[in-house]
Amino acid sequence: MTPPFDTSIFTHISGDLARCGWSHHAAVLPAELVVALAAECRTRAAEGGLTPAAVGRANGQQVREGIRGDRIDWLDAGQSTASDAYLSLMDELRRALNRELFLGLEDFECHFALYPPGAYYQKHLDRFRDDDRRAVSVVAYLNADWHVEHGGALRLHLDEGEHDVPPLGGSLVVFLSAELPHEVLPATRDRLSLTGWFRRRGDGPF
């Protein structure tokens, strides 16, 4: 069962995306769910389920630690109560974005991401050059007792300048995949998150 969640936040997210292309909300995910997802991420890591993330697509994928250093594992329905609860919330958000912004979002793909100390991800966009299906990016942070001095911020490269979002547990960042360059700065401790993308049918402009 999904823990209590104020779905009115979805309206704020839709408004932010329409106005400026990104939205950040601190400590909005249920604490119980964040704890359970963080524990699942660490369990997968301890069991060897997280693998080095690659860059590129399909047969062209390569592990390039000079570009990104996180370890990931994809979520699928039915893997755990916690992951199912999160995927259910994301489906509610998908339907809200379609209702408010007419984006035609059809599905959601998502993975755990664990950045060990010192790991980073260089500046990039989330949409592939030859595949326009990824439309909206979503990052949920799972880090308890995180302090600014731990580093690990998500740096957004906005028209008006850089904006750093600390990876505080329970926070949610949503942005247009093709329009917002961003990077992950190195941290002094393990940095846990769920990173996902709402996808639409391919081809054609947004």
Helices and strands as residue ranges (DSSP letters): H 9-20, E 22-25, H 31-46, E 51-52, G 58-60, E 71-74, H 81-101, E 105-115, E 121-124, E 134-141, G 148-150, E 154-158, E 161-165, E 172-176, E 182-184, E 191-200
